[in-house]
Amino acid sequence: MKLPLTRIHLGAARVAMDLTDGSERGEYVSQDYILKALGRPMRSVNLMYCYYPLDKTFPVRARHAFADRSVAFQWDYPYDDYFPYTGGLNGSRNGEVFRQMQDIRRHGQDVTLTLTCDPHVPDEHLIAIAEDLKPYGRLMLRLNHEATGRWFSFNKRASYKEVADFFVHASEVIRAHAPNVQTIICIGGIEDPDSTEMVCEQEFACTLPAADLWSVDKYMALHWGWPYDIAKHGGRSFRRDTVQNVYDLTKRSYRRFTELNGGQPKPMLMSEFNADGDVTGPYEQCDMVDGFFRMLKADPENWLSGINFYQFRDRGRLGLETEDPSDPENGFPQPVMQTFKNWLTDDMFLPQITAGSEVTLPVKLRWGGAEDAEGLAVMLHFEGNPHFCELHFSDDGNYMIELNGRWFYKAPHTRMVDLMPTFFEQPVREPCDMQLRLFAPPASGRNETGQDGDLLNCYTVIKKLPEIRIEYAPVEASRD
C-alpha cells in the first residue's frame, strides 16, 4: 500500500535545549551514545577548546605540557586546560575538534564552539578560524566566555577593556569571513541583587551590540575547588544559591543587556547551567534543576532563548553521568539524568514540527540546521503494541528519524533501523496512528559550500522510502 507523504518543517522550540559534551572535567562522548541515553537530539552541542598559538608549548594540552608544575586550582596553568584547538593558522582541519563537530551535525544538531583565545593573536589567526568554521552551517562561537571573571588565561594576559575590545574586533573579522557563524558574548551580567548594573559594565557594554547572542553562565551550586579539594562543611571553595535568586539575576541581566543595547533585545542564553552535586548531593541537584525549569515554564515572558546543560559526562558531579574512574570510557547515570529526560519531552523544550503539503517522490530536502530543516512524514497505523517495528533501507542516506517522541539515527552504511525502543518506553495501549518523521542532515557533517555560495543549507534527494515492517506477534508462537 502506498502511504501518503507530507513535507514537514523542523523549527525552534520556545526554549532551546543544548548540552556540553567534554571539557576540562570530562571527555567527549559520541553522539550515538548520547542519543540512545536521552532519546532525542539537542538543539546544539557545546565543545570546550582553547587557542594559545603564540605559546611555545601549544598545542600540547596544559595538563601535559606542565605536568611537573605544582597546581592547586584548575586554572593555574599558563594557558587554559581545555582541549587544544588544532585548527587556525598553520593548523590542521583533521583534528579531533573537527571530527566532533562532524559527529554532532551528522546527528541533526548544531555546534556551539566555546573557545578561549589569546587576545593578542593577529587577525590572520581569526581569519583562519573563520575559514575552519565556514563549512559547519549555523555555528555559534562563544569566544572568551566568563569574560568578566579573572580565572582564565586571557583575563590574566589583558585588561577587561582589552578583552572586550578583542571580542568586538574578532566578531567583526569572523563574521566577514564566515557569515554563517554567530558570536556569543558570555559575561557576568547582574550578580549583585542590590545592583542595577552588570559586572564590568563600563568595559563590556560595547560587546552587546557586537555579539549575535548574549549569555551568562549560572550554577545554582558550584564547587570550583574541584578536583583539588573536597566540598565539606565550612569550606571556602564552593557556594550554593537559591533557585529563585539565580532565576531573577539571569532575567535581570537580560533586561540590563537590552537597556545597554538601546532597547533592542537579542537572543539570551544560559551557556552553562546546573547545580553541582558536590554541594547539593544527587537528590537536591534534581530538585534545583527541576525547580528552575518549573519557574521558567510558569513565566509568561518568553525572554530566554536557550539553556545549555553542563554537561553530559563529568569526572565530578556536574554531569548527567559521572565518569567511571575504573573505566573512563563509561559513566554512571545520575538521578538528574531522569529529571533532565523528563523535561526534554516538555512542550517548552520540544522543537516545533509543522506540516506542509502532500508530496510524491523523489523529494529534495533542505537541512538548514536544528531549528530550520525540511523533512518528510508518513502516517503509520498501529493495532496495538508491536513485537517488531523496523525500517529497511536500500540507500546510503544519513537520516534522523522520529517516532512516538523518540529519535533514531541512520548512518549512511546502515540498512536496518529498529524502532522498538520507543515502544519499550511508551507501549501502545490501544489502536492509534503515529507519524514517522525523517530528516536528512549532512552525511559528512559539513556543508558543501561550493553550491551557489550557500553556507547555511545542504540538500538531499530522497528517491525511495524504506520498507516498513510492523508485526504484532512472534515470528513463531510458543509451543508450550
N, C-alpha and C positions, 0 to 999 in steps of 0.2 A: 504494500500500500504506500502510495506517495504521500508524504506528510507535508503540509503547507509550511513554508519558510517565511520568517519575518525578519526584516532588518531591525536591529536594536542599537541603542546608543548607551555607552557607559559614561556617566558623568560624575560630578563631585558629590561627596557626602556633605551633610550640614557641617560636620567637623571631620576632617581627615584624620585617620589613624596611621601613624608612622612608627617605625621600630628601629632602634640602633642594633647593629649586628657587628660586634667586635670593637675593642678599644684597648686602652692600657690595662683593662681589668679582665679581658676575655678575648678569645679567638673568634674568628669568623666562622659562622655555621652555615652550611649550604642551604639554599632556598628550598630545595626539595624537602629537607628535614623540617624546616620551619613551617612550610605549607602543610605537611602532614600533622604537625603538632597543633597548629592553630586553626586549620580548616579553611582559611581564606587568605588571599594576598593582602598586603598592606598598600596604602597609597604610595608610600615611599620608604625605602630602607636607607638608613644613615650609616655612613662609613666614617671612621675617625683616622685621619692621616696628618702627617707633618711634613714641612718642606723647608729645610735649612741648608740649601745647596752651597752656601758660602763657607760653611763649617768644614774643616779638614776631614772629620770622621764621617760626615754624612755621605751616603745613605745607610750607614750601619745604624741599626736601632740603638737608641740611647742606652738601654739596659745592658746591651752587649758591648757597645763602644766604650762604656765607662764602668765595666763590671768590677774594676778594682777600687772604685770610688765609694767612700762611706756615704750612704744615703739614708736619711731619716724621714723623708717626705717624698711623695710620689713625684713632685715636680722640682726636685733638687738637682736634676741633671742639667748639663749645659744647654741641651735642647729637649723638647718635649718627648716623652716616652710613648708616642703613638707609632703606628706602623709608618715607615718612611714612604713618602710619595716618590715613586721611582720614575715618573714621567718628567715633564718640564724640559728646560733647556738641556740639551745633550743627554736626555734620559731615554728610556725605552717604553714603548707602549705595549709591551708584552708582559708587564709585571703583574703582581698579584692584585693591585687595585683595579686594573682593567678587567681581569678575569672576574673579579667580584661584581663590578658594575654590569658586565655582560650577563652574569648569572641572575642578578636582580631583574634586569629588564626582560630577559627571556621569560621570566615568571610573571610578567604583566605588572611590574611595579616600576615606579620612577626612582631615581637615585638622588639622595642628598649626600653631598661630599662635604664633610667638615674638615677643614684644612687650616692648621696653624702654620703660619708662614713668617719667615724673617721679613720684617717690614723694610729692610734695606735692599731687597733684591731689585735689580734693574728691570725695566719694562720688558726686556727680551724674555725674561722668565715668565712674566704674566702672560705674554702673548703665546708662549709655548704651552702653558697650561690651558689657555683658551682653545688652542688648536687640538690639544689632547681630548678636551671635553666636547668638542663640536659634534662628534657622531652619536652622542648619547641622549638626544632628544631633550625633553623638558627636564633638565637637570637643575637642582638647587645647590648652590655653593655657599656654605656657611664659613666665611673666611674670618679667622682670628676671633673665635667665639669667646664669650665671657670676657669681652674686651675691657670692661671696667674693673676687672679683677687685678690681681698682682702676682698670680702664681705661674702663668705660662711664660715661656721664654721671651716671646715677642714683647710682653709688657716689661720685662727686665732689660730689654735692649733699646727701648724707645719710650718717650713720654706718652701720656694719654693722647695729647694733641697729635703727635706724630702717628700713633696707631690709628686714630680716627681719620687723619688725612690720607694715610695709606689705604684704608678701606675705600674711601671715596674715589681715589685715583684708580685703584685696582678694579673697582666695579666698572669704571668708565672704559678701561683698557679691555677687560674681558668681554664686556657687552659689545664693544666694537668689533671684536674678532669672533665671538661666539654668541650671537643674539638669542640663541636657544637657552642660554644659561641665565638663571635668575640668582641674584646675590641676596643673602640673608645677613642682616646685622643682628648680632646677639649681644646684648648689653644688659646691665643690671636692672634698668627700669627704676621704679619706685620701690625701695627696700625698707624705708622707714615709715611706719603707719602715720606718724605725725608730720611727714613732709609732703609737700605738693610737687617737689622736683625729683627728677630721676638722678641716679648716681652719675657724677661727672657730666652733668647736663651741658655745661658751657663747652666742654671739649667735644662731646659726641652728638650734639644736636644736628651737626652737619651731615651725619651718616644716615639720618632718617629719610631725607629726600633722595639720597644716592642709592639706597637699597630698594630691591623689589619687594622684599618681605621683612617684617620686623619679628624679633623673637626675644624671649627671656628663657633662662634655664631655672627651673624651680623644683627643688626637692622638699617635700614636706618633712622629711627627716634625712640627714646625711652624716655619715661617718667619713670625714675627709682624711682622717689619720690612717685609714686602711692602706696598705696591709702591714704597716709598721707598728701598730698597737691594736689593742682590743678595746672596744667601746664598753666601758664599765661605769657604774655609778661614781659620780664625782670627777669624771674625766673631762678634758677640755678639747678633745679632737673630734667632737660631734655636736650636733644640735637637733632639736625637734621643734617644729612649729605646729600650728593648728591648720586644719583643712580650710577653715573659713578665712584665716589670715592670708594664706597662700593664694586662695582664690581672689580675694579682694585686692591684694597687691598686684597680681597679674593683670586684672581688669583695669585697675587704676593706671598701670604702666601703659597699657594700650591707649587709654584716653589721653594720657600725657604725650605719648608719641604723636597722636593725631593733632593735638594742640600745637606742638612744635613743628608739625608739617603743614601749618597754615590751615588746619581744619580738614585736611584731606586724608581719609583713612587708607591704610594698606593692609593686606592680609597679615594677621597676627598669629604667631606660632609659639607653643611651648616646646622648644627644641630639645630639652631634656626634662623628663618628668618621672617621678617615682617617690616612694617613701622607703628609706633604707632599712632593710630587715635587721641589720646590725644594731639599730637603735630601737626599732619598734617590735622586733620579733616577727614571726611569719604571719600571725593572725591579725595583729593590728595593722600590719602593712596592707593586708586585704581591705580592712575597714577604711583606711585612709584613701586608698585608690578608689574604692567604691564610692566613698563619700564625696570625693571631688567630682567624679563623673555624674553623680546624682545632682549635685549643685549646678553643674553645667547644663544638664538636661532640663532642669527646672527654670533656668534663666530665660526670660522671654527675649533678651537681646542676643542676636547672633553676632557676637563680637570676636569669637575665637575661630580661626581658620583650621588649625590642626594641632595635634598633640603627638609628640614623639616619645614613646615609652623607652626608657633607658634601663636595661637592654635585654636582648633575648637570653644569652647565657653569660653568666658573670662568675668570676672566681670568688667574689664576696657574696653579698646578699642584695644586690641591685638587679637581679635577673629574674626572668620568668623561670629559668633553670639556673641551678648552681653547678658549676663545673665539678665533675668528679675528680678529686685530687689524685686518685689512684689510676684513673683512666681519663685523661684530659680530652679525649675525643668524644666523651659522652657527658651528659648532665642529669641532675636530679630535678624534675619539675617541682616547683614550689607551690604552695597554696594560691599565691597570687596569679599563677597561670590560669586557674579556673575562673578567678574573678575577671581577668583580662578577656578570656574567651567568652564569658557571658556577655560582656559589653560589646564585643566585636559584632554580635548579631543584633545589637540595638539599632533602631532606625537612625539615631543620631550619627552613628559611625558608618552606616552602610552606604556605599556608592549608589547613586541613582541610576537605574536602568529603565529606559523608556522605549516603547515600541514604535516602530515606523511602519512602512508599507510592506505588503507581501512581495516577495521576490522569487525568482527562479534562478537556478544555477546555469552557468557559472556566475559568481558574485565576487566583486572586488571589495575587500575590506580595508579600511584605513585604521592604523594604530597611531594615535597621536599622544598616548600616554595614559596613565591610570585614571585620569579624570576627563579624558576625551578620546573615546575609541568607538569604532563601529564593529558590530558583531552580528551573529545570526542566532535565531531562536526557533526551536521546533517544539510543539506541544506533544507530550507523551501521556498516555493513559495508563494508570495502574489499577488493577482489580483489587490488589491487596499488597501485602509486603512481599517483595520478590525474593526468590532464592538465588537468582542470577540477574544482574543488570550490568551490561558491559558494552563497550564500543569497540568495533574492529575497523581499523584504518588501513587504507591501501596507499596513502600518500605520505610524504615526508614533511608535512606541515608541523609548525610549532604552535601549539594551542593551549589556551587556558579555558577550562570547561567548568561550568557551574550547574549543579542540580540540587534542588531542595536545600539551598543555602550553603552547600559545601563545594569547594573548588578543587579541581584536579588539573595536573599538568601533563601534557603530552609532548615529549621531546620529539625531534624530527625522526629519530630511528625507532620510536615506539610504535607498535602495531595494535596493542590492546590496552584499553584503559578500563579498569574495574571500578564501577561506580557504587559498589555495595557498601563501602564505609559510610556513605550518607544515610543508609537505612539502618546501620548498626546503631547510630546515634539517635535517629528520628524514624522509627518504624512507621510504615503506612498502616493506619488502623481501619480505614475504610476506603472504598474506591475514590479515586481523585485524579486530577490532571496536574501535571507539572511541566514547566518549561525547561528544556535543556538548552543552555546558552553556550556559545562558543565565540572566543575572540582569538586574534592572531597577532600577538606581539612579535617583535623581530627575532628570528631564529638565532642570529648571531649575537643578539643583544645590542647591536649597533644599527643606526640608520644609514641607508645608502644616500650619502649627501650629494651624490652626483646627479640625482634626478631633479632637474629644474631648481637646484639650489634649495630644496625643501629640507630644513634642518629639524622640523618638528614631527613629520609624518613618515611612516613607511607603509607599504601596501602588500597585500597578499591576495591572490586569486584562489577562491575555493571552487573547485570543479566538481567535487563529489563529496557527499556526506558519508560518515562512517556507517557501517551496518550496526544496527541497534538490537541487541539481544536481551529480551526480558522473559524470564521463566519463573513460574510460581511453585515449582516442586523440584525435588532432587532429580537428577538425570535417571537414577534408578531407585525406586522405592525400596524401603527396608523389607526384608523377607521374614523378620521375626514375628 
